[in-house]
Amino acid sequence: MSRQSGRYVATAVPRPSQATGGRVPVRSLRASFGLATLQGCVIALRFEALSSETSGIAAGREGRAPRSYLRASDNRSALPNTARAGRNAGEKTIRWHIELQPWASPTPSLDYEAVRFLKYISTSQISCEHMNLNSLAGRSEAAKKPWSLCLDEQFSLIHRIRNKQCRLYSLGLGNEDNQFEVNMANSGCEVHRFDPSVKSAHVQEGRRLWHHRLSIDWRDPNPAIAAHKLHSNTKKLGTILNEFGHQKIDVLKADVESAEWKILENLILEDVVGQIGQLVVEVHIHWPGFEVSGNDSAVVRYWYSLLRELELQDFRLFHTYKDLSKPQMFLKKEAFNASSSYTLSWVNTRWK
């Protein structure tokens, strides 16, 4: 193919046939562009960069992708496992799947996977001495569930609360208990509560608390698909952040009734998790969760791999609450002395 600097070069590529032994003749690669003569052909467009310095990818060498979003196939091995924040500051990396951790045993075993997972979510990775919101708000009432935040001086949240500069996103599905959100608003935080059961599209309660009739999902609805029109109030968190003009969330709280695993996966794959300071999530383990497939050992390995991805992003687990009021079930079995629900709290140690 001849180089045409800075232009797209259309190349007619015939499909391989038995006559050519499954190969494409070299002379066919030089066919001229003519729509009338392209029957049975596939048009392949290749972009040739202006100079050899910027044509690394087209020439088979490692180089910068033409867009700030880098596909997982663009030499992901050259990216650090712990950052994945793009090759330049400010760039994001879109990935297409998480990296599964090795099996917990030489052969897949639910027992080994469950023991590893439960030990992981029950072991704090960093110490946090101050987790009581009541000491800040003074008149706050206790929430029904312990949504623990790390208020130690070494992390920025306590300082942002004092300066009334913090922002909380709360994700729920028909949850009537919003005392935690009220307490955070009373403490000086800008609070956005997302719940599809809210009666109006947007409702402001007081100076710092907003209720939005929106459901956070792991995908945006496609308006061209009729079935998706029923979910027009469902959006990804990254989409909401862009629409609201918010670059950062000091606290993300999620109680989304088994949708948390796929939502968490989306936050990791689209690198949204780096915009979050502290993450407080109720996880449900009595069944795999929405659109999580595989046998039991594969499901637990997937859960564990997601949480390890958070650790690679410099999140550290500082508090675990085992809800003994819920059925003691693990993947529909009474096993491993596990509760069906845990509330996990992480702090982003890189958060500024």
BAPABA-93654 format. One record per residue: residue in one letter; x, y, z of N, C-alpha, C, O in turn. Coordinates in pm, whole numbers, padded with zeros to 5 digits, always signed. Atoms other than C-alpha are relative to their C-alpha. Last residue first. Example, Ala and Ser with C-alpha at 12.3 -4.5 7.8 and 13.67 -1.06 7.14 Angstrom:
<vextis>
S-00082-00119-00006+01367-00106+00714-00077+00109+00073-00026+00220+00090
A+00089-00119+00000+01230-00450+00780+00090+00120+00000+00194+00118+00066
</vextis>
This chain:
<vextis>
K-00044-00134-00042-00621+01432+04705-00118+00094+00008-00101+00212+00041
W+00098-00108+00016-00704+01061+04690+00054+00131+00053+00107+00137+00164
R-00058-00100+00089-00407+00827+04647-00087+00124-00012-00053+00218-00084
T-00116-00059-00065-00501+00618+04953+00072+00102-00088+00160+00173-00041
N-00096-00017+00109-00851+00558+04815+00122+00072+00057+00114+00191+00087
V-00050-00135+00019-01041+00447+05124+00102-00002-00112+00187-00091-00117
W-00137-00020+00049-01253+00133+05132+00034+00148-00002-00054+00233-00015
S-00042-00140+00013-01564+00034+05330+00147+00006-00040+00233-00053+00025
L-00145-00016+00008-01743-00301+05301+00034+00147-00026-00031+00214-00106
T-00025-00139+00039-02098-00376+05412+00149+00025+00010+00207+00014+00118
Y-00110-00067-00070-02164-00751+05411+00006+00145-00050-00019+00172-00167
S-00022-00142+00027-02476-00947+05317+00113+00054+00087+00119+00028+00208
S+00033-00030+00139-02567-01315+05281+00032+00143-00038+00025+00180-00155
S+00126-00073+00014-02384-01392+05601-00027+00023-00148+00065+00017-00230
A+00006-00129+00068-02116-01659+05601-00138+00062+00008-00239-00009+00010
N+00034-00096-00105-02049-01940+05844-00010+00141-00056+00030+00238+00010
F-00116-00085-00028-01880-02126+05554-00027+00105+00108+00050+00200+00121
A-00137+00052+00000-02209-02279+05441+00099+00108+00037+00071+00227+00020
E-00042-00035-00135-02585-02248+05448+00139-00060+00019+00154-00176+00057
K-00029+00110-00092-02622-02268+05074+00031+00057+00138+00087+00166+00150
K+00121+00081-00024-02787-02040+04818+00024-00121+00090-00056-00214+00094
L+00041+00061+00126-02454-01895+04704-00107-00107+00022-00095-00221-00022
F-00111-00023+00094-02348-01832+05062-00032-00076-00127-00028-00199-00129
M-00004+00077+00124-02640-01797+05304+00121+00041-00083+00159+00158-00088
Q-00140+00043+00007-02675-01683+05664+00016-00096-00118+00013-00218-00102
P-00020+00146+00006-03005-01502+05616+00148-00035-00015+00221+00030-00090
K+00037+00057+00130-02981-01132+05710+00020-00152+00004+00092-00203+00089
S+00146-00002+00008-02984-00999+06067-00051-00059-00131-00170-00088-00145
L+00054+00124-00055-02623-01111+06108-00152-00002+00001-00212-00105+00031
D+00139-00021-00040-02501-00835+05876-00062-00133+00046-00102-00216-00035
K+00070+00122+00034-02122-00867+05869-00141+00009+00056-00161+00014+00177
Y+00115+00026-00087-01973-00518+05875-00073-00123-00053-00122-00123-00166
T+00093+00100+00050-01626-00474+05732-00110-00021+00102-00083-00040+00221
H+00107+00043-00090-01399-00172+05779-00091-00099-00071-00122-00084-00189
F-00025-00039-00139-01066-00041+05647-00111-00043+00096-00094-00035+00218
L+00116+00034-00082-01036-00197+05301+00031+00036+00146+00130-00010+00201
R-00029+00088-00111-00764-00021+05104-00126-00018+00085-00193+00078+00122
F+00106-00001-00101-00800+00130+04759+00036-00100+00109+00089-00208+00081
D-00040-00064-00126-00470+00179+04577-00116+00026+00095-00108+00114+00181
Q+00025-00142+00021-00604+00096+04227+00026+00081+00127-00014+00197+00137
L-00099-00045+00098-00444-00248+04258-00016+00148-00033+00079+00212-00080
E-00129-00010-00070-00651-00293+04575+00109+00047-00094+00195+00126-00054
L+00004-00120-00083-00965-00215+04381+00132+00020+00072+00184+00132+00081
E-00017-00113+00092-00869-00477+04122-00005+00132+00077+00071+00224+00046
R-00144-00017+00018-00828-00724+04410+00030+00113-00098+00132+00181-00085
L-00049-00069-00119-01194-00663+04493+00152+00018-00006+00205+00119+00042
L+00048-00138+00000-01298-00749+04138+00058+00078+00119+00104+00191+00103
S-00081-00075+00097-01078-01060+04137-00042+00146-00008+00042+00234-00021
Y-00131-00025-00060-01242-01189+04457+00087+00085-00095+00156+00176-00050
W+00017-00097-00109-01589-01155+04310+00136+00040+00057+00166+00158+00073
Y+00030-00130+00062-01478-01330+03988-00019+00107+00106+00036+00217+00092
R-00126-00049+00055-01318-01615+04185-00018+00137-00065+00067+00224-00051
V-00075-00051-00115-01642-01648+04379+00137+00052-00044+00185+00152+00007
V+00065-00122-00049-01839-01678+04054+00081+00061+00115+00105+00181+00116
A-00035-00108+00093-01594-01930+03905-00060+00133+00045+00004+00238+00030
S-00140-00034-00023-01626-02154+04213+00046+00114-00092+00124+00199-00051
D-00020-00068-00127-02004-02142+04196+00145+00041+00023+00171+00153+00068
N+00029+00085-00115-02037-02221+03827+00043+00071+00129+00102+00179+00124
G-00105+00096-00029-02047-01941+03574-00040-00090+00116-00140-00064+00184
S+00023+00138+00040-02252-01627+03523+00119-00088+00037+00224-00039+00078
V-00125+00067-00036-02285-01282+03676-00022-00149-00024-00109-00210+00038
E-00084+00025+00117-02565-01102+03491+00141-00048+00035+00236-00026-00040
F+00055-00022+00134-02726-00974+03812+00108-00019-00106+00216+00042-00099
G+00023-00139+00035-02574-01126+04124-00046+00013-00143-00036-00082-00221
P-00110-00064+00075-02409-01460+04199-00018+00148-00025+00081+00222-00030
W+00010+00048+00138-02650-01560+04479+00102+00078-00081+00157+00177-00032
H+00090+00115-00007-02642-01534+04861-00031-00056-00140-00083-00166-00153
I-00068+00121+00045-02332-01316+04826-00090-00124+00012-00041-00236+00006
H+00091+00112-00025-02468-00964+04851+00059-00125-00060+00097-00127-00177
V-00011+00108+00097-02232-00669+04880-00088-00116+00044-00104-00143+00163
E+00058+00122-00055-02320-00345+05059+00006-00106-00109-00054-00090-00216
V+00089+00082+00082-02078-00085+04935-00054-00116+00081+00020-00184+00153
V+00072+00078-00102-01890+00206+05092-00110-00076-00072-00204-00016-00124
L+00101+00087+00060-01625+00360+04865-00061-00086+00110+00009-00159+00180
Q+00031+00112-00088-01406+00650+04968-00121-00073-00058-00213-00013-00113
G-00087-00007-00117-01228+00905+04748-00020-00115+00097+00076-00178+00141
I+00072+00022-00125-01381+00830+04408+00099-00002+00115+00203-00067+00107
Q+00062-00129-00033-01255+00966+04074-00072-00005+00135-00143+00088+00171
G-00102-00094-00042-01013+00673+04037-00053+00137+00036+00019+00218+00093
V-00027+00022-00142-01313+00438+04031+00107+00095+00051+00108+00128+00170
V+00075-00098-00077-01420+00587+03699+00036-00009+00148+00023+00088+00222
D-00090-00084-00079-01147+00397+03516-00071+00113+00073-00013+00218+00099
E+00002-00134+00061-01391+00262+03257+00081+00100+00081+00078+00220+00053
L-00036+00009+00141-01308-00100+03344+00005+00136-00066+00089+00158-00154
I-00140+00038+00016-01304-00035+03719+00040+00004-00147+00143+00061-00181
L-00081-00109-00055-01631+00157+03741+00149-00028-00018+00228+00063-00044
N+00004-00113+00094-01795-00099+03509+00087+00116+00048+00157+00178-00032
E-00080+00038+00116-01683-00390+03730+00005+00114-00101+00112+00144-00155
L-00139-00012-00041-01823-00213+04036+00094-00036-00116+00195+00031-00136
I-00027-00143-00007-02156-00175+03860+00145+00024+00038+00212+00109-00021
K-00016-00049+00138-02149-00543+03764+00025+00150-00004+00097+00199-00091
W-00116+00064+00062-02082-00653+04123+00023+00052-00143+00136+00082-00180
E-00128-00063-00033-02312-00397+04286+00119-00061-00073+00215+00010-00104
A-00053-00059+00124-02629-00508+04105+00142+00054+00023+00206+00099-00071
S-00064+00101+00086-02701-00748+04394+00040+00052-00137+00091-00024-00219
E+00068+00130+00001-02942-00519+04582+00049-00095-00108-00027-00136-00195
V+00075+00019+00124-02818-00170+04496-00046-00144-00020-00070-00186-00133
D+00084+00108-00053-02690-00036+04827-00098-00034-00112-00212+00013-00112
A+00084+00080+00091-02404+00186+04714-00070-00112+00076-00008-00192+00145
K+00068+00100-00080-02224+00474+04890-00097-00076-00092-00171-00013-00168
L+00103+00071+00076-01972+00674+04690-00056-00109+00090+00016-00200+00132
V+00053+00126-00053-01780+00928+04898-00103-00055-00099-00192+00017-00144
D-00074+00033-00122-01552+01214+04796-00045-00133+00058+00036-00209+00110
I+00097+00031-00106-01686+01213+04442+00081-00037+00123+00162-00129+00118
K-00037+00086-00111-01476+01382+04174-00118-00022+00094-00210+00060+00104
Q-00123+00072+00030-01505+01545+03833+00035-00102+00107+00100-00202+00078
H-00078+00032-00120-01867+01656+03858+00122-00083-00038+00110-00185-00106
G-00119-00083-00004-02024+01830+03559+00086-00022+00123+00157+00069+00166
F+00007-00090-00116-02365+01680+03629+00121+00093+00007+00122+00188+00086
E+00119-00084+00015-02388+01527+03280-00012+00101+00114-00058+00213+00092
N-00018-00093+00112-02029+01401+03292-00119+00095-00012-00100+00214-00035
L-00105-00095-00036-02070+01250+03638+00020+00103-00110+00034+00222-00082
I+00058-00096-00096-02399+01090+03537+00104+00106+00038+00072+00225+00042
T+00089-00087+00077-02238+00927+03232-00061+00107+00090-00069+00224+00052
G-00083-00090+00078-01954+00788+03445-00082+00098-00082-00044+00214-00097
L-00046-00106-00088-02210+00646+03689+00087+00100-00076+00078+00221-00052
K-00126+00033-00066-02379+00454+03411+00044+00118+00087+00008+00233+00062
K-00123-00046+00062-02739+00536+03335+00121-00049+00078+00111-00086+00195
T-00112+00082-00044-03095+00418+03398+00125+00042-00075+00126+00047-00198
N-00051-00063-00120-03382+00666+03372+00115-00080+00061+00148-00062+00178
S-00056-00130+00037-03447+00565+03010+00055+00075+00121+00136+00166+00104
H-00104-00030-00098-03489+00204+03121+00065+00135-00029+00185+00151-00010
L+00060+00017-00132-03819+00125+02946+00097+00038+00111+00057+00057+00226
K+00075-00122-00029-03667+00271+02630-00069-00008+00136-00100+00095+00197
H-00079-00090-00083-03412-00012+02643-00075+00128+00036-00039+00196+00131
A+00001+00047-00139-03668-00266+02519+00075+00094+00093+00043+00103+00211
A+00130-00027-00063-03724-00065+02200-00001-00040+00148-00055+00033+00231
I+00056+00130-00034-03357-00060+02103-00126+00021+00083-00122+00084+00188
A+00041+00066+00125-03256+00258+01922-00062-00137+00025-00123-00196-00064
P+00134-00044+00040-03257+00448+02253-00049-00065-00128-00169-00063-00156
N-00011-00037+00142-02961+00234+02373-00140+00041-00048-00228-00045-00057
P+00100+00054+00093-02965+00231+02753+00023+00050-00141+00068+00163-00161
D+00099-00100+00038-02635+00309+02928-00103-00062-00092-00066-00146-00175
R+00007-00031+00143-02447+00025+03091-00105+00109-00019-00197+00124+00061
W-00132+00024+00058-02333-00085+03439+00000+00023-00150+00098-00009-00217
D-00014+00134+00056-02638+00070+03608+00143-00015-00052+00224+00076-00040
I-00134+00019+00052-02717+00367+03829+00017-00145-00043-00013-00237+00033
S-00058+00125-00047-03090+00431+03864+00137-00015-00065+00151-00001-00186
L-00092+00065+00091-03224+00782+03835+00054-00127+00064+00074-00134+00186
R+00068+00121+00045-03510+00968+03997+00082-00065-00111+00045-00063-00229
H+00012+00012+00145-03277+01215+04165-00067-00133-00036-00030-00238+00016
H+00050+00133+00034-03294+01333+04527-00023-00004-00151-00088+00085-00207
W+00080+00013+00121-03083+01634+04625-00038-00147-00019+00041-00237+00006
L+00044+00137+00031-02948+01723+04970-00092+00001-00122-00194+00070-00122
R-00110+00083+00048-02735+02031+05044-00041-00141-00041+00046-00223-00071
R-00101-00069+00081-02958+02332+05110+00094-00096-00071+00150-00061-00174
G-00097-00082-00072-03271+02158+05230+00101+00060-00096+00080+00065-00217
E+00046+00000-00140-03438+01884+05031+00104+00073+00083+00213+00022+00107
Q-00099-00051-00095-03400+01936+04657-00062+00006+00139-00171+00061+00158
V+00060-00064-00116-03605+01712+04429+00111+00047+00093+00201-00030+00128
H-00104-00057-00086-03510+01602+04078-00070+00077+00112-00154+00163+00086
A-00130+00018+00067-03713+01378+03847+00114+00049+00087+00216-00020+00101
S-00026-00101+00104-04006+01355+04085+00141-00018-00055+00225-00083+00006
K+00124-00035+00071-04144+01059+04280+00022+00101-00111-00044+00094-00214
V+00028-00141-00030-03809+00903+04382-00115+00047-00088-00116+00018-00208
S+00130-00012-00066-03842+00524+04333-00033+00144+00039-00143+00170+00088
P+00109-00004+00098-03562+00513+04073-00138+00015+00062-00235+00041-00009
D+00092+00110-00031-03308+00609+04343-00116+00008-00099-00180+00112-00108
F+00056+00053+00124-03004+00833+04315-00084-00123+00031-00034-00222+00085
R+00056+00133-00022-02917+01046+04621-00071-00045-00127-00162+00023-00175
H+00088+00036+00111-02689+01343+04565-00043-00145+00019+00039-00236+00020
V+00044+00139+00006-02533+01497+04876-00097-00018-00117-00194+00056-00131
E+00095-00004+00110-02324+01815+04895-00039-00145-00031+00046-00225-00070
C-00028+00060+00130-02153+01773+05230-00112+00028-00100-00229+00040-00063
G-00054-00097+00095-02174+02013+05524+00030-00055-00137+00088+00015-00220
S-00142-00019-00031-02226+01783+05822+00068+00095-00097+00183+00134-00076
N-00010-00086-00119-02602+01826+05792+00144+00028+00038+00173+00129+00102
A+00039-00135+00041-02579+01689+05438+00009+00097+00118+00054+00210+00103
M-00110-00055+00079-02382+01389+05566-00032+00141-00048+00056+00227-00049
N-00111-00031-00089-02638+01325+05839+00116+00063-00077+00178+00159-00030
V+00038-00121-00075-02925+01348+05590+00114+00043+00093+00145+00161+00103
E-00009-00113+00093-02750+01098+05361-00035+00131+00070+00031+00233+00047
F-00142-00023+00027-02696+00856+05649+00018+00120-00091+00105+00204-00067
Q-00056-00074-00113-03059+00897+05755+00148+00029-00020+00196+00135+00019
N-00097-00095+00053-03182+00795+05410+00063+00084+00111+00108+00196+00087
D-00089-00049-00104-03368+00478+05508+00106+00092-00060+00202+00044-00121
E+00064-00112-00069-03649+00441+05255+00089+00058+00110+00062+00168+00159
N-00036+00002-00142-03445+00226+05016-00057+00124+00069-00025+00236+00030
G+00119+00004-00084-03627+00186+04685+00028-00005+00148-00055-00050+00226
L+00115+00054+00073-03314+00094+04493-00118-00012+00096-00138-00116+00158
G+00094+00088-00069-03013+00290+04609-00111-00046-00092-00128+00003-00204
L+00073+00081+00098-02699+00474+04499-00090-00096+00075-00044-00170+00162
S+00062+00114-00064-02568+00757+04721-00087-00073-00103-00178-00014-00161
Y+00100+00063+00088-02323+01008+04577-00052-00124+00073+00026-00205+00122
L+00040+00140-00018-02146+01225+04835-00100-00038-00108-00196+00035-00134
R+00113+00041+00084-01958+01551+04776-00023-00150+00019+00070-00230+00014
C+00008+00141+00035-01724+01731+05016-00126-00029-00083-00223+00047-00080
Q-00034+00018+00140-01643+02102+05013-00015-00145-00045+00026-00180-00156
K+00126+00009+00075-01797+02212+05341+00025-00008-00150-00040+00061-00229
N+00004-00116+00089-01454+02313+05476-00126+00004-00086-00141+00090-00172
R-00013-00123-00081-01494+02079+05773-00010+00124-00086-00066+00225-00043
I+00125-00017-00073-01621+01805+05542+00004+00128+00082-00092+00204+00083
R+00098-00050+00097-01328+01856+05305-00138+00017+00066-00214+00106+00029
H-00031-00140+00028-01084+01825+05595-00102+00059-00098-00139+00176-00085
I+00032-00078-00119-01243+01503+05721+00024+00149-00024-00052+00233+00025
L+00144-00014-00019-01242+01358+05369-00034+00088+00120-00120+00175+00109
S+00054-00134+00027-00877+01435+05293-00146+00018+00038-00192+00131+00051
F+00077+00003+00124-00710+01137+05458-00078+00130-00014-00107+00197+00085
Q-00091+00027+00112-00429+01158+05714-00070-00006-00135-00006+00001-00240
E-00059-00122+00054-00662+01330+05960+00088-00025-00121+00107+00065-00203
D-00133-00030-00053-00868+01017+06015+00061+00120-00072+00031+00147-00188
L-00011-00142-00028-01233+01037+05917+00134+00035+00064+00146+00137+00131
C-00126-00023-00069-01264+00696+05752+00022+00151+00013+00040+00221-00086
L-00093-00083+00075-01630+00641+05668+00127+00016+00082+00122+00015+00205
S-00120-00053-00065-01854+00362+05797+00087+00077-00098+00114+00032-00209
W-00074-00042+00120-02207+00310+05667+00125+00073+00049+00123+00194+00071
P-00126-00071-00028-02332+00121+05974+00077+00032-00128+00160-00048-00171
K-00116+00080+00038-02693+00036+05883+00127+00081+00027+00127+00204+00013
K+00031+00138-00031-03006+00172+06055+00117-00093-00033+00134-00196+00031
A+00061+00069+00112-02861+00522+06057-00021-00146+00037+00044-00199+00127
A-00070+00117+00051-02795+00687+06392-00077-00060-00118-00199-00073-00113
E+00061+00124-00046-02940+01033+06437+00073-00117-00064+00125-00107-00175
S+00036+00104+00096-02717+01334+06390-00064-00120+00069-00026-00159+00179
R+00139+00037-00021-02732+01616+06644-00045-00113-00094-00164-00140-00106
G+00052-00033-00132-02358+01665+06685-00140-00052+00023-00162-00128+00117
A+00127-00069+00015-02283+01662+06314-00063+00036+00134-00147+00125+00140
L-00007-00118+00085-01916+01582+06349-00130+00080+00002-00128+00201+00023
S-00088-00097-00064-01900+01346+06648+00012+00127-00083+00051+00232-00032
N+00073-00073-00104-02205+01167+06512+00088+00107+00065+00037+00211+00108
L+00050-00128+00051-02017+01073+06195-00064+00084+00110-00066+00207+00100
N+00130-00036-00056-01820+00801+06376-00042+00138-00048+00019+00238-00011
M+00100+00035+00101-01537+00638+06178-00141+00042+00042-00238-00004-00017
H+00119-00083-00014-01225+00762+06356-00098-00029-00113-00071+00001-00230
E+00041-00016-00139-00942+00514+06418-00132+00075+00016-00204+00050+00113
C+00074-00127-00005-00879+00381+06069-00060+00013+00139-00141-00070+00180
S+00065-00036-00127-00617+00110+06019-00069+00135-00012-00016+00229-00071
I-00056-00125-00052-00540-00025+05673-00078+00036+00126-00197+00006+00137
Q-00128-00022+00064-00590-00359+05502+00069+00127+00048+00187+00149+00020
S-00028-00140+00030-00874-00481+05722+00141+00013-00058+00233-00056-00014
T-00130-00044-00049-00942-00854+05696+00026+00144-00042+00034+00174-00161
S+00007-00010-00146-01299-00985+05669+00128+00055+00061+00138+00068+00183
I+00094-00108-00034-01338-00925+05294-00011+00019+00151-00072+00116+00196
Y-00039-00129+00059-01020-01120+05219-00094+00111+00044-00048+00219+00081
K-00113-00053-00077-01092-01407+05458+00038+00139-00049+00072+00226+00030
L+00053-00043-00130-01433-01452+05298+00111+00052+00090+00089+00147+00166
F+00083-00119+00015-01281-01460+04948-00046+00052+00136-00034+00171+00164
R-00085-00114+00038-01000-01703+05030-00081+00128-00004-00038+00231+00048
V-00085-00032-00115-01232-01942+05219+00088+00121-00032+00103+00210+00052
A+00081-00064-00104-01490-01928+04942+00085+00041+00119+00069+00152+00171
E+00037-00136+00046-01238-01998+04664-00078+00074+00109-00053+00192+00133
Y-00119-00085-00004-01086-02293+04853-00033+00143-00042+00018+00238+00019
D-00047-00014-00137-01423-02450+04925+00120+00094+00009+00122+00185+00091
L+00082-00099-00069-01558-02381+04578+00050+00021+00143+00052+00135+00190
S+00069+00056-00116-01269-02568+04419-00079+00109+00069-00022+00213+00103
P+00110-00083-00050-01103-02515+04082-00078-00070+00110-00120-00185+00096
T+00119+00025+00081-00788-02732+04057-00115+00081+00058-00122+00096+00180
P-00045+00053+00129-00443-02625+04180-00114-00035-00095-00101-00019-00217
S-00054+00135-00016-00609-02412+04448+00041-00053-00137+00000+00001-00239
A-00052+00012-00136-00706-02046+04496+00064-00136+00025+00133-00154+00125
W+00084+00078-00088-00744-02005+04121+00067-00013+00137+00190-00009+00148
P-00017+00146+00009-00532-01733+03969-00096-00071+00095-00139-00014+00196
Q-00109+00051-00082-00681-01383+03974+00015-00151-00021-00080-00217-00061
L+00035+00099-00101-00902-01277+03687+00125-00044+00075+00229-00069+00015
E-00099+00106-00002-00797-00962+03505-00034-00096+00115-00026-00058+00232
I-00091-00006-00113-01104-00754+03441+00100-00115-00010+00078-00212-00082
H+00028+00103-00099-01257-00727+03097+00099+00016+00114+00207+00073+00097
W+00117+00077+00041-01290-00477+02815-00031-00115+00093-00138-00175+00084
R-00033+00141+00010-01060-00202+02935-00128-00078-00027-00238-00029+00000
I+00118+00085+00004-01098+00169+02877+00046-00143-00020+00119-00173-00115
T-00015+00124+00072-00789+00356+02988-00131-00077+00007-00175-00114+00116
K+00067+00114-00059-00817+00717+03086+00024-00122-00087+00051-00111-00206
E+00059+00097+00090-00580+01000+03006-00067-00111+00079-00025-00144+00190
G+00133-00040+00044-00536+01287+03250-00064-00097-00095-00185-00091-00117
A+00087-00045-00109-00162+01243+03288-00133+00045-00057-00138+00117-00157
N-00023-00139-00036-00020+01063+02989-00094+00035+00113-00199-00026+00130
R-00143-00022+00012+00012+00690+02940+00037+00144+00028+00151+00172+00064
G-00036-00060+00128-00332+00616+03071+00148+00032-00002+00213+00037+00102
A+00065-00130+00013-00454+00565+03428+00034+00067-00131+00015+00188-00146
R+00091+00005+00113-00384+00192+03442-00074+00132-00018-00193+00133-00047
A+00051-00134+00031-00227+00246+03786-00105-00006-00108-00221+00028-00084
T+00057-00068-00115-00138-00073+03970-00063+00134-00034-00136+00190+00047
N+00120+00067-00050-00088-00302+03673-00069+00081+00108-00190+00071+00124
P-00017+00053-00134+00154-00060+03509-00130-00059+00051-00237+00000+00034
L+00058-00088-00099+00092-00030+03133+00019-00059+00138+00011-00181+00153
A-00093-00108-00029+00332-00202+02897-00053+00095+00105+00021+00178+00157
S-00104+00050-00089+00130-00524+02916+00101+00108+00034+00172+00096+00134
R+00036-00022-00140-00166-00332+02777+00109-00047+00094+00120+00004+00206
N-00116+00027-00084+00006-00326+02438-00029+00029+00146+00046+00104+00210
D-00111-00089+00034-00284-00165+02253+00112-00015+00101+00143+00078+00176
S-00096+00068+00086-00516-00468+02286+00122+00085-00032+00218+00033-00088
A-00078+00094-00078-00697-00323+02587+00106-00069-00084+00207-00114-00030
R+00058+00133-00007-00806-00033+02375+00092-00094+00077+00214-00074+00083
L-00088+00103+00051-00668+00307+02463-00067-00135+00014-00106-00173+00124
Y+00049+00128-00051-00902+00601+02503+00079-00111-00067+00078-00123-00189
S-00041+00011-00139-00703+00921+02451-00053-00127+00064-00004-00167+00170
R+00096-00062-00090-00734+00875+02077+00049-00018+00143+00138-00098+00170
P+00047-00128+00054-00479+00818+01798-00104+00066+00087-00136+00182+00064
A+00122+00021+00077-00306+00552+02010-00052+00134-00047-00024+00236+00016
R+00119-00058-00059+00049+00636+02115-00121-00027-00089-00112-00014-00211
G+00012-00144+00011+00325+00404+02009-00128+00046+00061-00202-00033+00120
E+00080-00058-00107+00458+00050+02024-00003+00150-00017+00100+00212-00043
R-00078-00031-00118+00586-00061+01685-00093+00056+00105-00203+00102+00074
G-00024+00119-00078+00380-00242+01422+00086+00024+00121+00117-00070+00194
A-00119+00068+00049+00405+00034+01161+00034-00123+00081+00135-00189+00054
A+00024+00046+00136+00047+00150+01217+00118-00080-00053+00100-00169-00136
I+00099+00108-00003+00107+00161+01596-00021-00055-00140-00025-00177-00158
G-00050+00120-00064+00431+00356+01571-00097-00115-00005-00058-00228-00033
S+00058+00114+00072+00304+00608+01319+00043-00132+00059+00046-00233-00010
T+00138+00021-00044+00350+00918+01531-00066-00116-00069-00188-00133-00059
E+00008-00010-00145+00728+00942+01517-00139-00032+00051-00154-00084+00161
S-00035+00129-00059+00737+00807+01159-00011+00005+00151-00027-00099+00214
S-00144+00023-00009+00552+01114+01043+00027-00131+00067-00063-00190+00128
L-00075-00097+00078+00206+01219+00924+00150-00027+00003+00219+00004-00095
A-00033-00123-00072+00025+00908+01043+00091+00088-00084+00147+00044-00184
E-00145-00014+00000-00125+00649+00808+00034+00136+00062-00016+00239+00016
F-00046-00138-00012-00481+00559+00894+00152+00003+00007+00213-00059+00095
R-00115-00013-00089-00606+00231+00763+00046+00144+00001+00051+00211-00103
L-00056-00136-00007-00947+00169+00624+00116+00002+00099+00103-00039+00214
A-00075-00020-00123-01041-00182+00520+00063+00139-00004+00132+00174-00100
I-00082-00120+00005-01315-00226+00263+00068+00018+00135+00002+00026+00239
V+00015-00074-00125-01433-00586+00250+00090+00121-00007+00209+00107-00035
C-00119-00049-00068-01475-00742-00089-00038+00069+00129-00153+00110+00149
G-00064+00109-00072-01735-00966-00249+00124+00043+00075+00204-00040+00116
Q+00090+00108-00037-01824-00695-00500+00078-00113+00064+00182-00155+00014
L-00034+00059-00129-01574-00412-00484-00096-00109+00042-00112-00134+00161
T-00083+00118+00022-01569-00311-00849+00030-00075+00128+00116-00164+00129
A+00066+00091+00094-01856-00064-00845+00077-00130-00017+00021-00230-00062
L+00109+00073-00063-01727+00097-00526-00063-00102-00094-00109-00207-00050
G+00113-00015+00090-01397+00189-00684-00114-00083+00049-00106-00206+00047
F+00127-00023-00068-01081+00245-00480-00109+00020-00105-00106+00120-00178
S+00038-00140-00013-00783+00090-00660-00139+00010+00060-00216-00087+00061
A+00113-00037+00084-00668-00263-00592-00039+00144+00025-00035+00191+00138
R-00027-00130+00061-00325-00284-00431-00115+00045-00091-00097+00134-00174
L-00007-00103-00103-00410-00556-00184+00022+00138-00057+00008+00238+00012
S+00135-00048-00030-00525-00773-00473+00002+00110+00103-00090+00192+00109
R+00040-00102+00098-00166-00796-00600-00139+00055+00030-00169+00168-00008
V-00062-00127-00031-00067-00970-00276-00046+00107-00096-00071+00221-00055
P-00111-00035+00090-00315-01248-00332+00054+00138+00029-00022+00231+00056
V+00036-00116+00080-00528-01318-00017+00117+00035-00090+00225+00063-00038
R-00087-00116-00011-00480-01667+00119-00051+00112-00089-00123+00089-00186
G+00029-00072-00123-00735-01943+00193+00086+00123+00019+00080+00186+00124
G-00054+00072-00114-00577-02168-00068-00022+00070+00131+00054+00052+00226
T-00128-00059-00039-00630-01912-00340+00057-00069+00122+00151-00019+00184
A-00086-00009+00118-00902-02110-00514+00137+00055+00035+00236+00021-00030
Q-00067+00127+00017-01054-02204-00179+00099+00006-00116+00203-00060-00114
S+00083+00103+00063-01128-01841-00120+00078-00129-00010+00199-00133+00011
P-00074+00119+00047-00992-01564+00101-00097-00102-00057-00210-00116-00009
R+00006+00109-00097-01216-01253+00115+00079-00119-00054+00074-00146-00174
P+00091+00110+00031-01098-00981-00114+00000-00101+00113+00101-00121+00181
V-00058+00126-00043-00935-00674+00050-00097-00111-00031-00198-00121+00038
A+00095+00107+00024-00998-00343-00121+00065-00132+00034+00168-00168-00023
T-00060+00115+00065-00783-00077+00039-00104-00108-00017-00170-00144+00080
A+00096+00110+00009-00902+00269+00125+00062-00113-00079+00112-00093-00190
V-00022+00073+00124-00621+00501+00232-00095-00118-00002-00086-00206+00084
Y+00047+00136-00008-00715+00759+00495+00020-00065-00137-00013-00006-00240
R+00130+00033+00058-00502+01067+00470-00038-00144+00033+00045-00226+00071
G+00110-00068-00065-00224+01236+00672-00135-00033-00055-00233+00033-00019
S-00020-00061-00131+00052+01140+00432-00127+00068+00050-00186+00152-00018
Q+00055-00132+00031-00056+00913+00149-00005+00074+00132-00093+00049+00214
R+00029-00094-00107+00163+00607+00178-00059+00129-00057-00008+00184-00154
S-00079-00122+00005+00140+00342-00092-00043+00094+00111-00160+00096+00150
M+00086-00120+00000+00000+00000+00000+00089+00124+00000+00182+00132+00079
</vextis>
